[in-house]
Amino acid sequence: MPIAGQGMLLTSMDIAPEDEADFNRWYDREHIAERVAIEGFVEARRYVALDAAPKYLGLYSTETFEVLSSDAYRTALASQTEWSKRNIAKFKNMIRGVARITLSRGLGRGAVLGLARVRPATGQEDALRADLAAKLDPAPLDGIMSMHLLENDPTLSKPLTDPPGVTSPGASDWFVLIDGTSIEAVKAALAGRFDAAITAAGAELIAAGTYALLWDLAKAEMGS
């Protein structure tokens, strides 16, 4: 599988322009390494929007889905540094998906990521999964290296900025990821590719857009 592991934490947010310098410094110098160091985490990738919203996107893959409800991860969430608390409090329009990687095809990753957010209809999940799977084949698409399906767990998927007791309407959303070599290739792969599958299963396309890879970190790079 081009994505290492079986679980994925997806976070996305906007940040006010006057706070971006500190936010990016925190992400690059503390947050990514801190998360990858958690037991069961495999790697993290960081993106910035080319044609998408929110502006910033992070993907954190885990050995198993269960890592995302483990004691080690819960301890990390409950033990945020002061730098983390300061930045998290400034997140706007946050999306946080705790997902299973249910399909991953192809090899490697690209410099550009396409992201489609889909809201399944209750009871039609199997049909939607099957129809999407038929379209998640990178082989015939020039410039597309790999394609993936992430399915949120509705119990665990909750923005850190939401008040207690609030359930996000997107808690059950799915995400289609397309890794490609250029924005042109990724936009072509996104354009209408999943419309029929989404319509047939009574689902809803919430958003679609493109992101550029800023950098990534694998646990193997961190040493002992």
C-alpha positions as a Markdown table, in Angstrom:
| # | Residue | x | y | z |
|---|---|---|---|---|
| 1 | Met | 0.0 | 0.0 | 0.0 |
| 2 | Pro | 1.3 | 3.5 | -0.8 |
| 3 | Ile | 0.1 | 4.8 | 2.6 |
| 4 | Ala | 1.9 | 3.1 | 5.4 |
| 5 | Gly | -0.5 | 1.7 | 8.0 |
| 6 | Gln | -4.3 | 1.3 | 8.3 |
| 7 | Gly | -5.4 | 4.4 | 10.2 |
| 8 | Met | -5.3 | 8.1 | 9.3 |
| 9 | Leu | -5.8 | 11.3 | 11.2 |
| 10 | Leu | -6.7 | 14.2 | 8.9 |
| 11 | Thr | -6.7 | 17.7 | 10.2 |
| 12 | Ser | -7.3 | 20.9 | 8.3 |
| 13 | Met | -7.7 | 24.5 | 9.4 |
| 14 | Asp | -7.4 | 28.2 | 8.5 |
| 15 | Ile | -5.3 | 30.6 | 10.6 |
| 16 | Ala | -5.4 | 34.4 | 10.6 |
| 17 | Pro | -2.6 | 36.0 | 8.6 |
| 18 | Glu | -1.0 | 37.7 | 11.6 |
| 19 | Asp | -0.7 | 34.3 | 13.4 |
| 20 | Glu | 0.7 | 32.3 | 10.4 |
| 21 | Ala | 4.4 | 32.8 | 11.2 |
| 22 | Asp | 4.1 | 31.3 | 14.7 |
| 23 | Phe | 1.6 | 28.6 | 13.5 |
| 24 | Asn | 4.0 | 27.4 | 10.7 |
| 25 | Arg | 7.0 | 27.5 | 13.1 |
| 26 | Trp | 5.1 | 25.5 | 15.6 |
| 27 | Tyr | 4.0 | 22.9 | 13.1 |
| 28 | Asp | 7.5 | 22.6 | 11.6 |
| 29 | Arg | 9.6 | 22.6 | 14.7 |
| 30 | Glu | 7.4 | 20.9 | 17.3 |
| 31 | His | 4.0 | 19.5 | 16.3 |
| 32 | Ile | 4.8 | 17.1 | 13.4 |
| 33 | Ala | 7.7 | 15.4 | 15.2 |
| 34 | Glu | 5.8 | 15.2 | 18.4 |
| 35 | Arg | 2.9 | 13.4 | 16.8 |
| 36 | Val | 5.1 | 11.0 | 14.7 |
| 37 | Ala | 6.9 | 10.1 | 17.9 |
| 38 | Ile | 3.6 | 8.7 | 19.5 |
| 39 | Glu | 3.6 | 4.9 | 19.7 |
| 40 | Gly | 1.9 | 3.4 | 16.6 |
| 41 | Phe | 2.2 | 6.6 | 14.4 |
| 42 | Val | 4.1 | 5.9 | 11.2 |
| 43 | Glu | 4.5 | 9.2 | 9.3 |
| 44 | Ala | 3.0 | 12.7 | 8.8 |
| 45 | Arg | 2.6 | 14.9 | 5.8 |
| 46 | Arg | 1.9 | 18.6 | 5.7 |
| 47 | Tyr | 0.2 | 20.5 | 2.9 |
| 48 | Val | -0.9 | 24.0 | 1.9 |
| 49 | Ala | -3.8 | 24.8 | -0.4 |
| 50 | Leu | -3.4 | 25.5 | -4.1 |
| 51 | Asp | -7.1 | 25.6 | -4.8 |
| 52 | Ala | -8.9 | 24.4 | -1.7 |
| 53 | Ala | -10.2 | 25.3 | 1.8 |
| 54 | Pro | -9.2 | 25.3 | 4.6 |
| 55 | Lys | -5.7 | 26.5 | 3.8 |
| 56 | Tyr | -3.6 | 24.0 | 5.8 |
| 57 | Leu | -3.9 | 20.2 | 5.8 |
| 58 | Gly | -2.1 | 17.5 | 7.8 |
| 59 | Leu | -2.2 | 13.7 | 7.3 |
| 60 | Tyr | -0.9 | 11.4 | 10.0 |
| 61 | Ser | -0.9 | 7.7 | 9.3 |
| 62 | Thr | -0.9 | 5.0 | 12.0 |
| 63 | Glu | 0.0 | 1.3 | 12.1 |
| 64 | Thr | -3.6 | 0.3 | 12.9 |
| 65 | Phe | -6.8 | 2.3 | 13.2 |
| 66 | Glu | -6.9 | 1.4 | 16.9 |
| 67 | Val | -3.8 | 3.6 | 17.5 |
| 68 | Leu | -6.1 | 6.6 | 17.1 |
| 69 | Ser | -8.1 | 5.7 | 20.3 |
| 70 | Ser | -5.0 | 4.3 | 22.2 |
| 71 | Asp | -3.8 | 5.4 | 25.6 |
| 72 | Ala | -0.7 | 6.8 | 24.0 |
| 73 | Tyr | -2.6 | 9.1 | 21.7 |
| 74 | Arg | -5.1 | 10.1 | 24.4 |
| 75 | Thr | -2.2 | 11.0 | 26.7 |
| 76 | Ala | -0.7 | 13.2 | 23.9 |
| 77 | Leu | -4.0 | 15.0 | 23.4 |
| 78 | Ala | -4.3 | 15.6 | 27.1 |
| 79 | Ser | -0.7 | 16.8 | 27.5 |
| 80 | Gln | -0.4 | 19.6 | 24.9 |
| 81 | Thr | 2.5 | 22.0 | 25.3 |
| 82 | Glu | 1.8 | 25.7 | 25.9 |
| 83 | Trp | 2.9 | 26.4 | 22.3 |
| 84 | Ser | 0.4 | 23.8 | 21.1 |
| 85 | Lys | -2.5 | 25.3 | 23.2 |
| 86 | Arg | -1.8 | 28.8 | 21.9 |
| 87 | Asn | -1.9 | 27.7 | 18.3 |
| 88 | Ile | -4.9 | 25.3 | 18.6 |
| 89 | Ala | -6.9 | 28.1 | 20.2 |
| 90 | Lys | -6.4 | 30.1 | 17.0 |
| 91 | Phe | -7.6 | 27.4 | 14.5 |
| 92 | Lys | -10.5 | 28.5 | 12.3 |
| 93 | Asn | -12.8 | 26.3 | 10.2 |
| 94 | Met | -11.2 | 23.1 | 11.6 |
| 95 | Ile | -11.8 | 19.7 | 10.1 |
| 96 | Arg | -10.6 | 16.6 | 12.1 |
| 97 | Gly | -11.2 | 13.2 | 10.7 |
| 98 | Val | -10.2 | 10.0 | 12.5 |
| 99 | Ala | -10.4 | 7.5 | 9.7 |
| 100 | Arg | -9.8 | 3.9 | 8.5 |
| 101 | Ile | -7.9 | 3.6 | 5.2 |
| 102 | Thr | -10.2 | 1.2 | 3.4 |
| 103 | Leu | -8.6 | 1.4 | 0.0 |
| 104 | Ser | -5.1 | 2.4 | -1.2 |
| 105 | Arg | -3.9 | 1.8 | -4.8 |
| 106 | Gly | -0.8 | 2.7 | -6.7 |
| 107 | Leu | 2.8 | 3.4 | -5.6 |
| 108 | Gly | 4.2 | 6.4 | -3.9 |
| 109 | Arg | 3.0 | 9.9 | -3.4 |
| 110 | Gly | 3.0 | 13.1 | -5.5 |
| 111 | Ala | 3.9 | 16.7 | -5.0 |
| 112 | Val | 0.2 | 17.6 | -5.4 |
| 113 | Leu | -2.7 | 16.1 | -3.5 |
| 114 | Gly | -6.3 | 16.1 | -4.6 |
| 115 | Leu | -8.9 | 15.9 | -1.8 |
| 116 | Ala | -12.6 | 15.2 | -2.2 |
| 117 | Arg | -14.9 | 15.2 | 0.8 |
| 118 | Val | -18.0 | 13.0 | 0.5 |
| 119 | Arg | -20.9 | 12.6 | 2.9 |
| 120 | Pro | -22.4 | 9.1 | 2.6 |
| 121 | Ala | -26.1 | 8.4 | 2.9 |
| 122 | Thr | -27.0 | 6.2 | 5.8 |
| 123 | Gly | -27.4 | 2.6 | 4.8 |
| 124 | Gln | -25.7 | 3.2 | 1.4 |
| 125 | Glu | -22.1 | 2.9 | 2.6 |
| 126 | Asp | -21.4 | -0.4 | 0.9 |
| 127 | Ala | -22.7 | 0.8 | -2.5 |
| 128 | Leu | -20.7 | 4.0 | -2.3 |
| 129 | Arg | -17.5 | 2.2 | -1.4 |
| 130 | Ala | -17.9 | -0.3 | -4.3 |
| 131 | Asp | -18.7 | 2.5 | -6.8 |
| 132 | Leu | -15.8 | 4.6 | -5.6 |
| 133 | Ala | -13.4 | 1.7 | -5.6 |
| 134 | Ala | -14.1 | 1.2 | -9.3 |
| 135 | Lys | -12.8 | 4.8 | -9.9 |
| 136 | Leu | -9.7 | 4.6 | -7.6 |
| 137 | Asp | -7.3 | 3.2 | -10.1 |
| 138 | Pro | -4.3 | 5.4 | -10.9 |
| 139 | Ala | -2.9 | 3.2 | -13.7 |
| 140 | Pro | -4.7 | 4.7 | -16.7 |
| 141 | Leu | -4.3 | 8.3 | -15.5 |
| 142 | Asp | -1.1 | 10.1 | -16.5 |
| 143 | Gly | 0.6 | 11.9 | -13.7 |
| 144 | Ile | -1.4 | 10.1 | -11.0 |
| 145 | Met | 0.7 | 7.9 | -8.7 |
| 146 | Ser | -1.8 | 6.6 | -6.1 |
| 147 | Met | -5.4 | 7.0 | -4.9 |
| 148 | His | -6.9 | 6.3 | -1.5 |
| 149 | Leu | -10.2 | 6.2 | 0.4 |
| 150 | Leu | -10.5 | 7.2 | 4.1 |
| 151 | Glu | -13.7 | 6.6 | 6.1 |
| 152 | Asn | -14.2 | 8.6 | 9.2 |
| 153 | Asp | -15.2 | 7.1 | 12.5 |
| 154 | Pro | -18.2 | 9.2 | 13.6 |
| 155 | Thr | -17.5 | 8.7 | 17.3 |
| 156 | Leu | -13.8 | 9.8 | 17.2 |
| 157 | Ser | -14.0 | 12.5 | 14.5 |
| 158 | Lys | -14.4 | 15.8 | 16.3 |
| 159 | Pro | -12.5 | 19.1 | 15.8 |
| 160 | Leu | -10.4 | 20.0 | 18.8 |
| 161 | Thr | -11.9 | 23.4 | 18.7 |
| 162 | Asp | -15.6 | 22.2 | 19.1 |
| 163 | Pro | -17.3 | 22.8 | 22.4 |
| 164 | Pro | -17.9 | 19.7 | 24.6 |
| 165 | Gly | -21.0 | 17.7 | 23.6 |
| 166 | Val | -21.1 | 19.1 | 20.0 |
| 167 | Thr | -21.1 | 16.6 | 17.2 |
| 168 | Ser | -19.8 | 17.9 | 13.9 |
| 169 | Pro | -22.1 | 17.3 | 10.9 |
| 170 | Gly | -19.0 | 16.0 | 9.0 |
| 171 | Ala | -18.2 | 13.3 | 11.6 |
| 172 | Ser | -19.2 | 10.5 | 9.2 |
| 173 | Asp | -17.6 | 12.0 | 6.1 |
| 174 | Trp | -15.2 | 10.1 | 3.8 |
| 175 | Phe | -12.2 | 11.5 | 2.0 |
| 176 | Val | -10.8 | 10.6 | -1.4 |
| 177 | Leu | -7.1 | 11.3 | -1.8 |
| 178 | Ile | -5.3 | 11.6 | -5.2 |
| 179 | Asp | -1.5 | 11.8 | -5.2 |
| 180 | Gly | -0.2 | 13.3 | -8.4 |
| 181 | Thr | 2.8 | 14.9 | -10.0 |
| 182 | Ser | 1.2 | 18.2 | -11.1 |
| 183 | Ile | -1.9 | 20.3 | -10.4 |
| 184 | Glu | -3.1 | 19.8 | -13.9 |
| 185 | Ala | -3.0 | 16.0 | -13.6 |
| 186 | Val | -4.7 | 16.1 | -10.2 |
| 187 | Lys | -7.4 | 18.5 | -11.3 |
| 188 | Ala | -8.1 | 16.3 | -14.4 |
| 189 | Ala | -8.4 | 13.3 | -12.2 |
| 190 | Leu | -10.8 | 15.1 | -9.8 |
| 191 | Ala | -13.0 | 16.6 | -12.5 |
| 192 | Gly | -16.3 | 14.7 | -12.5 |
| 193 | Arg | -14.6 | 11.4 | -11.8 |
| 194 | Phe | -16.7 | 10.5 | -8.8 |
| 195 | Asp | -20.0 | 12.3 | -9.6 |
| 196 | Ala | -21.9 | 9.2 | -10.9 |
| 197 | Ala | -20.7 | 7.0 | -7.9 |
| 198 | Ile | -21.8 | 9.7 | -5.4 |
| 199 | Thr | -25.2 | 10.3 | -7.1 |
| 200 | Ala | -26.0 | 6.6 | -7.4 |
| 201 | Ala | -25.4 | 6.0 | -3.7 |
| 202 | Gly | -27.4 | 9.1 | -2.6 |
| 203 | Ala | -24.2 | 10.7 | -1.2 |
| 204 | Glu | -23.1 | 14.3 | -1.3 |
| 205 | Leu | -19.9 | 15.9 | -2.5 |
| 206 | Ile | -19.1 | 18.4 | 0.2 |
| 207 | Ala | -15.9 | 19.9 | -1.3 |
| 208 | Ala | -13.0 | 19.1 | -3.6 |
| 209 | Gly | -9.7 | 20.8 | -4.1 |
| 210 | Thr | -5.9 | 20.6 | -4.4 |
| 211 | Tyr | -3.0 | 20.9 | -2.0 |
| 212 | Ala | 0.8 | 21.2 | -2.4 |
| 213 | Leu | 3.1 | 19.0 | -0.2 |
| 214 | Leu | 5.2 | 21.1 | 2.1 |
| 215 | Trp | 7.1 | 18.3 | 3.8 |
| 216 | Asp | 6.7 | 14.9 | 5.4 |
| 217 | Leu | 8.3 | 13.0 | 8.2 |
| 218 | Ala | 8.6 | 9.2 | 8.7 |
| 219 | Lys | 9.3 | 7.6 | 12.1 |
| 220 | Ala | 12.2 | 5.8 | 10.6 |
| 221 | Glu | 13.9 | 9.2 | 10.1 |
| 222 | Met | 13.7 | 10.1 | 13.8 |
| 223 | Gly | 16.1 | 7.5 | 15.1 |
| 224 | Ser | 15.7 | 5.8 | 18.5 |
